[in-house]
Amino acid sequence: MLFVYMGSIMDFVKKVNTTQKEIKMFVLVVNAGSSSLKYQLFDMENKVVMAKGLCERIGIDGKLKHQTTGMEKVEKSIPMPTHAQAVSALVDSLTDKEYGCISDMSQISAVGHRVVHGGPWLTKSVLVNDAVIADLEKCCDIAPLHTVPHLLGIRGCMQVMPKTPQVLVIDTAFHQTMPDYAYMYPIPYELYEKYKVRRYGFHGTSHRYVSGKAIELLGKKAEDTRIVTCHLGNGSSISAVKGGKIIDTSMGFTPLEGVIMGSRCGAVDPAIIPFLMEKEGIPVSEMGSWMNKKCGFLGVSGVSSDMREITAAIGKGNDRARLAYDILCYQIKKYIGSYTAAMGGLDCIVFTAGIGENTPRLREDSLSDMEFFGIKVDKAKNNEKNPCLISADDSRVKVFVIPTNEELVIACDTDEIVSSL
């Protein structure tokens, strides 16, 4: 059948353009854990969060916390035996007539999933299909704690929203630019080939976001910059970003390597592990959990894995809490020094994430006595409520505090991939 438009061609173009403008891109960002699912819904026209929430105790009794921007938070007990039912619950919250923000599920244009480990198979953000799922399943062997929950979340979204495009944004992707001499461990090469054992790096989405912001603040071309980014939270990693690309990072094959963390040991002499297994009778099946959950701030201080409680204990004269704090400050300083050498200089340092953004004293202590590197902190700026530039005016190296926004990066990558379909 021939379609005949009776108006002028300009009227037709105007009508089409108006229709296109009315089609908004709403991206749902999902971060799935073993018994939880965090989510944010973005309006990509203005890159703002429309709503966010958390489904927790999945497979137990089910709790949902939801908040549409500008409204009161809603908390409910909802049975969530599976991740798919958690996804249904969050969709119901987003479309609720009283406290939701969209009219129906069809307004969700795409879903972006945070994926912690892509191994050597998933090295950039990618649209989900059967081959991509198969590649992600391969990561279960090298990152079971994260990959299995990711798959549950992805499949839950696919079950509830089968016609909605799904995109994976990979935390290890930004670290793929590391040279081989930085990512290789000195083990027999055939074992690297057989088991894919190498440095992968993590928090890549955060390092990517804050280093990009730092480049903007420096006002230089990306290729002319040398930046150390310090993502410091319950899990922490430090990266060297030269020319806008990662050349090295502190976390390794897993998120266990690097600096001391909340309850993770960070880098230790490998011989310590079999020694303690023998002395303490710790079986192989439990050693990974022991290093991830019994060490770090918690293990050294005996107080807590939370930096806020560590600093409170220091204020009360707790020497072990002080020791845990001092270990982190010292290790941050060492990484900055070594990465400055690796990059042949340094233009700026970035602090981000929960500890990096909210602990002024730690920033100051970590950078103390580094004037010979051209690093000087302005104490007054550093103690402002929402600091950004905290370096002194005569500091050759800029020091920034930049709040990270991994969810926005995931939303933007998802938008870009789906818009090109």
C-alpha positions in Angstrom: 0.0 0.0 0.0 1.4 3.4 -0.9 1.4 6.0 1.9 0.7 9.5 0.8 1.3 12.4 3.2 -1.0 15.3 2.2 0.9 18.1 4.0 4.2 19.8 3.0 7.5 18.0 3.3 8.6 20.6 5.9 5.5 19.8 8.0 6.3 16.1 7.7 10.0 16.6 8.8 8.8 18.9 11.7 6.3 16.2 12.8 9.0 13.5 12.7 11.5 15.6 14.6 8.9 16.5 17.3 8.1 12.8 17.7 11.8 11.9 18.1 12.3 14.6 20.8 9.3 13.2 22.7 11.0 9.8 22.9 13.1 10.0 26.1 16.0 7.7 26.9 15.6 6.2 30.4 18.4 3.8 31.4 18.1 1.5 34.4 21.5 0.8 36.0 21.7 -2.4 38.0 24.4 -3.7 40.3 23.6 -7.3 41.5 25.0 -9.0 44.5 24.4 -12.5 45.8 21.4 -11.4 47.9 21.0 -7.7 46.9 20.3 -5.6 43.9 21.1 -1.9 43.7 19.5 0.2 41.0 19.2 3.8 39.6 17.1 5.1 36.8 18.6 7.8 34.7 17.0 10.4 32.4 19.8 10.5 29.7 18.6 13.8 28.2 19.8 15.6 31.3 21.9 12.8 32.8 20.0 13.0 36.1 18.9 10.3 38.5 15.1 9.9 38.5 14.9 7.2 41.2 17.2 4.8 43.0 16.8 1.9 45.4 18.0 -1.3 46.9 16.5 -4.8 46.9 18.1 -6.8 49.7 17.8 -10.1 51.5 16.9 -11.7 48.2 16.3 -15.4 48.8 15.6 -14.8 52.5 12.6 -12.6 53.3 13.0 -9.6 50.9 13.4 -5.9 51.7 13.0 -3.0 49.3 14.1 0.6 49.7 13.0 3.0 46.9 13.2 6.7 46.5 12.1 8.8 43.5 14.0 12.0 43.4 12.2 14.7 45.3 9.9 12.3 47.2 10.1 10.5 50.5 11.9 7.2 50.7 9.7 4.1 50.7 10.6 0.9 52.5 8.7 -2.4 52.1 9.0 -6.0 52.9 8.4 -7.9 49.7 9.0 -11.7 49.1 11.9 -12.0 46.7 12.9 -15.6 46.4 14.9 -14.9 43.2 16.6 -12.0 41.5 13.9 -12.0 38.9 11.3 -11.3 41.5 13.5 -8.6 42.9 13.6 -7.0 39.4 9.8 -7.2 39.3 9.6 -5.5 42.6 11.9 -2.6 41.5 9.9 -2.2 38.3 6.7 -2.1 40.3 8.3 0.7 42.4 9.4 2.7 39.4 5.9 2.5 37.9 3.9 2.9 41.1 1.2 5.6 40.7 1.9 7.1 44.1 5.7 7.1 44.4 7.0 6.0 41.0 8.5 8.1 38.2 7.4 6.4 35.0 4.1 5.2 33.7 5.1 1.6 32.6 8.0 -0.7 32.0 8.2 0.1 28.3 9.6 3.5 29.2 12.8 1.8 30.3 14.9 2.0 27.1 17.8 -0.2 28.3 19.4 -1.8 31.3 23.1 -1.3 32.1 24.7 -3.9 34.4 27.9 -3.4 36.4 30.2 -6.4 35.9 33.2 -6.6 38.2 35.3 -9.0 36.2 35.4 -9.6 32.4 38.5 -11.7 32.3 40.4 -11.7 29.0 37.1 -12.2 27.2 35.1 -9.1 27.9 37.3 -6.1 27.5 34.8 -3.3 26.7 31.2 -2.4 27.3 29.0 -4.7 25.2 25.4 -5.5 24.3 24.2 -8.8 25.9 23.7 -11.8 23.6 24.2 -15.5 24.0 27.9 -15.3 23.2 28.5 -12.5 25.7 26.7 -14.5 28.4 28.9 -17.5 27.6 32.0 -15.4 28.0 30.8 -14.0 31.3 30.1 -17.6 32.5 33.8 -18.3 31.9 34.6 -15.7 34.6 32.9 -17.8 37.2 36.1 -19.7 37.7 38.3 -16.7 38.3 35.8 -14.4 40.0 33.0 -16.6 41.5 32.0 -14.2 44.3 31.0 -11.5 41.8 30.2 -13.3 38.5 27.6 -15.7 39.8 25.4 -12.9 41.3 25.9 -10.8 38.2 24.5 -13.6 36.1 21.5 -13.9 38.4 20.8 -10.2 38.1 21.3 -10.2 34.3 19.0 -13.2 33.8 16.5 -11.7 36.2 16.3 -8.5 34.1 16.1 -10.5 30.9 13.2 -12.6 32.3 11.2 -9.6 33.5 12.2 -7.3 30.5 12.8 -9.7 27.6 12.5 -7.0 24.9 14.7 -4.4 26.7 18.3 -4.2 25.5 20.8 -5.2 28.2 24.4 -3.9 28.3 27.4 -5.0 30.4 29.8 -2.4 31.6 33.0 -4.1 32.7 35.1 -2.8 35.7 38.2 -4.5 34.4 37.9 -2.9 30.9 39.6 0.4 31.6 42.7 -1.5 32.8 43.2 -3.3 29.5 45.7 -0.7 28.4 48.3 -2.0 30.9 51.5 -3.2 29.2 52.4 -6.8 29.5 55.2 -6.2 31.9 52.7 -4.5 34.3 50.0 -7.1 34.2 52.1 -10.3 34.0 53.0 -12.2 37.2 56.4 -14.0 37.2 54.8 -17.5 37.1 55.4 -20.2 34.4 54.0 -18.7 31.2 52.0 -21.7 30.3 50.0 -21.3 33.5 49.2 -17.7 32.5 48.0 -19.1 29.2 46.1 -22.0 30.7 44.3 -20.3 33.6 44.4 -16.6 32.5 46.3 -15.6 35.6 47.4 -12.0 35.3 46.7 -8.5 36.8 43.3 -7.3 35.7 42.6 -4.4 38.0 39.3 -3.3 39.4 37.2 -0.2 40.1 37.9 0.6 36.5 34.7 2.5 36.0 35.5 4.8 38.9 39.1 5.4 37.8 37.9 6.1 34.3 35.3 8.7 35.6 37.6 10.6 38.0 40.6 10.6 35.8 38.4 12.1 33.0 37.2 14.8 35.4 40.8 15.5 36.5 41.9 15.9 32.9 39.1 18.5 32.4 40.2 20.3 35.6 43.8 20.3 34.5 42.8 21.9 31.2 45.3 19.8 29.3 45.1 17.4 26.4 44.6 13.9 27.8 47.8 12.7 26.2 49.8 15.2 28.1 48.6 14.2 31.6 50.1 11.9 34.3 47.5 11.2 37.1 47.4 8.9 40.2 43.8 8.1 41.1 43.1 6.8 44.6 39.8 5.0 45.0 39.6 4.5 48.7 36.6 2.7 50.3 35.9 -0.6 52.0 37.7 -1.9 48.9 40.5 0.3 47.7 42.7 0.5 44.6 45.2 3.0 43.2 46.0 3.5 39.5 48.5 5.2 37.3 46.8 7.0 34.4 49.2 8.3 31.7 47.9 10.0 28.6 44.3 9.1 29.7 45.1 5.4 29.8 45.9 3.0 32.7 49.5 1.8 32.8 49.3 0.1 36.2 47.0 -0.5 39.1 47.2 -1.9 42.6 44.6 -4.6 42.5 45.5 -7.8 40.6 44.1 -11.1 39.5 41.4 -10.5 42.1 40.3 -7.4 44.2 42.3 -8.8 47.1 45.7 -7.4 46.0 47.0 -3.9 46.8 46.6 -1.7 49.8 45.1 -2.6 53.1 41.3 -2.5 53.0 38.3 -2.8 55.3 38.6 -6.6 55.8 40.9 -7.6 52.9 44.6 -8.1 53.6 45.9 -6.5 50.4 49.3 -7.6 49.1 51.2 -9.9 51.4 54.1 -12.3 51.1 52.6 -15.4 49.4 54.5 -17.7 51.7 52.5 -16.4 54.6 49.3 -18.1 53.3 50.5 -21.8 53.5 52.3 -21.0 56.7 49.2 -19.7 58.4 47.0 -22.5 56.9 49.3 -25.1 58.5 49.7 -23.3 61.8 46.0 -22.3 62.2 44.5 -25.4 60.5 42.7 -23.2 57.9 41.5 -25.4 55.0 42.0 -24.4 51.4 38.2 -23.9 51.0 38.2 -21.3 53.7 41.4 -19.4 53.1 40.0 -17.1 50.4 37.2 -16.0 52.7 39.7 -15.6 55.6 41.9 -13.2 53.5 38.8 -11.3 52.3 36.8 -11.0 55.5 39.2 -11.4 58.5 42.1 -9.2 57.7 42.6 -5.5 56.7 41.5 -2.8 59.2 39.4 -5.4 61.0 42.2 -7.8 61.5 44.9 -5.3 62.5 42.7 -3.0 64.7 40.4 -5.6 66.2 37.9 -2.8 66.1 36.1 -2.6 62.8 36.4 -2.7 59.0 34.9 0.8 58.8 37.2 3.8 58.6 34.8 5.9 60.6 35.0 3.6 63.6 38.8 3.3 63.1 39.2 7.1 63.4 36.9 7.2 66.4 39.0 4.5 68.1 42.2 6.5 67.3 40.6 9.5 69.1 40.2 7.3 72.2 43.9 6.3 72.1 43.6 2.8 70.5 47.1 2.0 69.2 46.0 -0.9 66.9 43.5 1.3 65.2 46.2 3.9 64.7 48.4 1.2 63.2 45.8 0.1 60.7 45.4 3.8 59.7 49.1 4.3 59.4 49.5 1.2 57.2 47.1 2.7 54.7 48.6 6.2 54.7 52.1 4.7 54.2 50.9 2.4 51.4 49.2 5.2 49.5 52.4 7.2 49.7 54.4 4.3 48.3 52.1 3.8 45.4 52.1 7.5 44.5 55.9 7.4 44.6 56.2 4.3 42.5 53.6 5.4 39.9 55.3 8.8 39.6 58.5 7.0 38.7 56.6 4.7 36.3 55.0 7.7 34.5 58.1 9.9 34.5 56.4 12.6 36.5 53.1 13.6 38.0 50.5 16.3 37.3 47.8 15.5 39.8 46.5 13.1 42.4 42.8 12.3 42.8 41.1 11.0 46.0 37.6 9.4 45.6 35.1 6.9 47.0 33.9 6.7 50.6 37.2 7.1 52.5 38.9 9.2 49.8 36.1 11.7 49.7 35.2 11.9 53.4 38.5 11.6 55.4 40.4 14.9 55.2 43.0 13.8 57.8 43.9 10.7 55.8 44.4 12.8 52.6 46.7 15.1 54.5 48.7 12.4 56.3 49.1 10.3 53.1 50.7 13.3 51.3 52.8 14.6 54.2 56.5 15.1 53.6 56.1 14.9 49.8 57.1 18.4 49.0 60.2 17.1 47.2 57.7 15.5 44.7 56.1 18.9 44.4 53.1 17.9 46.5 51.7 20.3 49.1 48.3 20.2 50.6 46.4 23.3 51.7 45.0 22.3 55.1 42.2 24.9 55.0 41.0 23.8 51.5 41.3 20.2 52.5 39.0 20.6 55.5 36.2 22.5 53.5 32.8 20.8 53.5 32.9 19.8 49.8 36.5 20.3 48.7 37.7 20.0 45.1 41.2 21.4 44.7 43.0 20.8 48.0 46.6 21.5 46.9 48.4 24.6 47.9 48.9 27.4 45.4 52.6 26.7 45.1 52.2 22.9 44.8 53.5 21.7 41.4 51.2 18.8 41.6 47.4 19.4 41.8 45.5 17.4 44.3 41.7 16.9 43.7 38.8 15.4 45.6 36.4 14.2 43.0 33.2 12.3 44.0 33.0 9.2 41.8 29.9 8.3 39.7 30.2 4.8 38.4 26.5 4.6 37.8 26.6 7.6 35.4 29.4 6.0 33.4 27.4 2.7 33.1 24.3 4.7 32.0 26.3 6.7 29.4 27.9 3.5 27.9 24.6 1.8 27.8 23.0 4.9 26.1 25.8 5.0 23.5 25.6 1.3 22.6 21.8 1.1 22.5 21.4 4.4 20.6 23.6 3.0 17.8 21.5 -0.1 17.3 
